[in-house]
């Protein structure tokens, strides 16, 4: 079983907002994201704006695991 990881968004690259996993309210959603860290690809969850997630998102990617 893989251990779930947590990453600061400032420490990762190539964040791809795949899909909304859960809508928190009209201005915020939990997104499933793919991203890279130290040459490896991961999937996890990141809170962000449902309309402009690249511009407005939280600082922590949670429940991440290597692909």
MIVOBA-248796 format. One line per field, with one value per atom (N, C-alpha, C): residue in one letter; residue number from 0; atom name; x, y, z negated. Coordinates in nm, 3 decimals. Layout:
residu = A,... .
num = NUM,... .
atome = CA,... .
east = X,... .
north = Y,... .
up = Z,... .
***
This chain:
residu = X,X,X,X,X,X,X,X,X,X,X,X,X,X,X,X,X,X,X,X,X,X,X,X,X,X,X,X,X,X,X,X,X,X,X,X,X,X,X,X,X,X,X,X,X,X,X,X,X,X,X,X,X,X,X,X,X,X,X,X,X,X,X,X,X,X,X,X,X,X,X,X,X,X,X,X,X,X,X,X,X,X,X,X,X,X,X,X,X,X,X,X,X,X,X,X,X,X,X,X,X,X,X,X,X,X,X,X,X,X,X,X,X,X,X,X,X,X,X,X,X,X,X,X,X,X,X,X,X,X,X,X,X,X,X,X,X,X,X,X,X,X,X,X,X,X,X,X,X,X,X,X,X,X,X,X,X,X,X,X,X,X,X,X,X,X,X,X,X,X,X,X,X,X,X,X,X,X,X,X,X,X,X,X,X,X,X,X,X,X,X,X,X,X,X,X,X,X,X,X,X .
num = 0,0,0,1,1,1,2,2,2,3,3,3,4,4,4,5,5,5,6,6,6,7,7,7,8,8,8,9,9,9,10,10,10,11,11,11,12,12,12,13,13,13,14,14,14,15,15,15,16,16,16,17,17,17,18,18,18,19,19,19,20,20,20,21,21,21,22,22,22,23,23,23,24,24,24,25,25,25,26,26,26,27,27,27,28,28,28,29,29,29,30,30,30,31,31,31,32,32,32,33,33,33,34,34,34,35,35,35,36,36,36,37,37,37,38,38,38,39,39,39,40,40,40,41,41,41,42,42,42,43,43,43,44,44,44,45,45,45,46,46,46,47,47,47,48,48,48,49,49,49,50,50,50,51,51,51,52,52,52,53,53,53,54,54,54,55,55,55,56,56,56,57,57,57,58,58,58,59,59,59,60,60,60,61,61,61,62,62,62,63,63,63,64,64,64,65,65,65,66,66,66 .
atome = N,CA,C,N,CA,C,N,CA,C,N,CA,C,N,CA,C,N,CA,C,N,CA,C,N,CA,C,N,CA,C,N,CA,C,N,CA,C,N,CA,C,N,CA,C,N,CA,C,N,CA,C,N,CA,C,N,CA,C,N,CA,C,N,CA,C,N,CA,C,N,CA,C,N,CA,C,N,CA,C,N,CA,C,N,CA,C,N,CA,C,N,CA,C,N,CA,C,N,CA,C,N,CA,C,N,CA,C,N,CA,C,N,CA,C,N,CA,C,N,CA,C,N,CA,C,N,CA,C,N,CA,C,N,CA,C,N,CA,C,N,CA,C,N,CA,C,N,CA,C,N,CA,C,N,CA,C,N,CA,C,N,CA,C,N,CA,C,N,CA,C,N,CA,C,N,CA,C,N,CA,C,N,CA,C,N,CA,C,N,CA,C,N,CA,C,N,CA,C,N,CA,C,N,CA,C,N,CA,C,N,CA,C,N,CA,C,N,CA,C,N,CA,C,N,CA,C,N,CA,C,N,CA,C .
east = 0.085,0.000,0.088,0.054,0.132,0.097,0.198,0.177,0.136,0.028,-0.016,0.074,0.108,0.204,0.135,0.207,0.159,0.273,0.240,0.340,0.295,0.389,0.363,0.363,0.267,0.259,0.382,0.451,0.572,0.686,0.676,0.783,0.760,0.649,0.617,0.611,0.604,0.593,0.487,0.449,0.355,0.225,0.163,0.035,-0.072,-0.139,-0.247,-0.376,-0.471,-0.599,-0.687,-0.699,-0.764,-0.916,-0.971,-1.116,-1.152,-1.273,-1.322,-1.367,-1.305,-1.340,-1.457,-1.467,-1.574,-1.590,-1.712,-1.740,-1.765,-1.681,-1.694,-1.805,-1.798,-1.903,-1.890,-1.961,-1.961,-1.826,-1.738,-1.610,-1.489,-1.510,-1.396,-1.431,-1.331,-1.352,-1.225,-1.241,-1.127,-1.101,-0.984,-0.946,-0.855,-0.873,-0.772,-0.667,-0.541,-0.433,-0.323,-0.257,-0.132,-0.022,0.097,0.207,0.338,0.448,0.582,0.659,0.740,0.827,0.951,1.067,1.196,1.196,1.139,1.141,1.040,0.953,0.850,0.712,0.617,0.481,0.391,0.306,0.216,0.073,-0.021,-0.160,-0.200,-0.283,-0.328,-0.446,-0.475,-0.591,-0.547,-0.604,-0.568,-0.694,-0.716,-0.827,-0.797,-0.897,-0.875,-1.009,-1.000,-1.117,-1.170,-1.302,-1.355,-1.344,-1.323,-1.321,-1.180,-1.090,-0.953,-0.854,-0.847,-0.764,-0.615,-0.569,-0.427,-0.388,-0.484,-0.457,-0.488,-0.585,-0.628,-0.638,-0.538,-0.539,-0.468,-0.489,-0.428,-0.279,-0.216,-0.072,-0.031,-0.127,-0.093,-0.168,-0.095,-0.153,-0.155,-0.272,-0.286,-0.319,-0.308,-0.342,-0.275,-0.149,-0.076,-0.009,0.002,0.077,0.141,0.251,0.326,0.249,0.251,0.187,0.281 .
north = -0.119,0.000,0.124,0.218,0.341,0.437,0.508,0.613,0.739,0.803,0.926,1.040,1.126,1.234,1.369,1.470,1.609,1.693,1.787,1.873,2.017,2.108,2.250,2.282,2.360,2.391,2.465,2.536,2.608,2.512,2.387,2.289,2.194,2.210,2.118,2.195,2.121,2.185,2.115,2.180,2.125,2.075,2.158,2.120,2.119,2.005,1.989,1.965,2.056,2.044,1.950,1.825,1.719,1.731,1.731,1.738,1.780,1.832,1.868,1.740,1.713,1.593,1.620,1.744,1.780,1.931,1.976,2.120,2.164,2.249,2.297,2.402,2.501,2.602,2.664,2.772,2.829,2.889,2.917,2.980,2.892,2.767,2.682,2.537,2.460,2.318,2.240,2.113,2.024,1.961,1.985,1.935,1.814,1.719,1.615,1.677,1.667,1.727,1.626,1.641,1.571,1.675,1.634,1.728,1.651,1.726,1.666,1.719,1.630,1.668,1.580,1.643,1.571,1.463,1.499,1.409,1.297,1.293,1.190,1.255,1.178,1.227,1.175,1.263,1.230,1.272,1.218,1.260,1.292,1.394,1.433,1.527,1.596,1.685,1.823,1.926,2.064,2.150,2.228,2.322,2.439,2.476,2.584,2.640,2.754,2.816,2.723,2.703,2.616,2.676,2.806,2.872,2.907,2.941,2.980,2.914,2.781,2.714,2.745,2.773,2.804,2.933,3.026,3.156,3.163,3.084,3.090,2.948,2.910,2.777,2.780,2.675,2.664,2.636,2.619,2.598,2.452,2.364,2.226,2.127,2.040,1.927,1.811,1.752,1.648,1.513,1.408,1.272,1.236,1.275,1.252,1.116,1.058,0.934,0.932,0.862,0.854,0.772,0.819,0.744,0.640 .
up = 0.000,0.000,0.000,0.087,0.098,-0.015,-0.063,-0.162,-0.088,-0.133,-0.070,-0.114,-0.020,-0.042,-0.036,-0.079,-0.073,-0.017,0.073,0.136,0.132,0.116,0.129,0.277,0.325,0.468,0.518,0.430,0.470,0.503,0.458,0.477,0.593,0.667,0.776,0.908,1.017,1.148,1.232,1.340,1.437,1.375,1.292,1.233,1.343,1.357,1.454,1.376,1.388,1.320,1.403,1.360,1.438,1.432,1.311,1.297,1.155,1.140,1.007,0.938,0.823,0.746,0.653,0.602,0.510,0.510,0.522,0.521,0.378,0.324,0.186,0.178,0.266,0.278,0.417,0.443,0.578,0.618,0.520,0.550,0.523,0.480,0.445,0.471,0.515,0.543,0.511,0.483,0.468,0.605,0.659,0.791,0.780,0.871,0.891,0.982,0.942,1.019,1.045,1.157,1.187,1.180,1.135,1.124,1.119,1.127,1.122,1.003,0.944,0.834,0.842,0.852,0.862,0.970,1.087,1.202,1.200,1.099,1.091,1.106,1.159,1.179,1.068,1.017,0.907,0.940,0.866,0.869,0.725,0.708,0.574,0.584,0.474,0.469,0.420,0.485,0.456,0.460,0.355,0.354,0.446,0.529,0.625,0.673,0.737,0.800,0.910,0.917,1.021,1.162,1.171,1.301,1.350,1.258,1.293,1.196,1.195,1.095,1.107,1.228,1.247,1.176,1.165,1.105,0.956,0.911,0.771,0.715,0.637,0.576,0.442,0.366,0.234,0.243,0.126,0.119,0.102,0.067,0.037,0.124,0.190,0.262,0.161,0.141,0.041,0.106,0.027,0.068,0.201,0.216,0.341,0.340,0.459,0.475,0.613,0.623,0.748,0.850,0.974,1.084,1.139 .
***
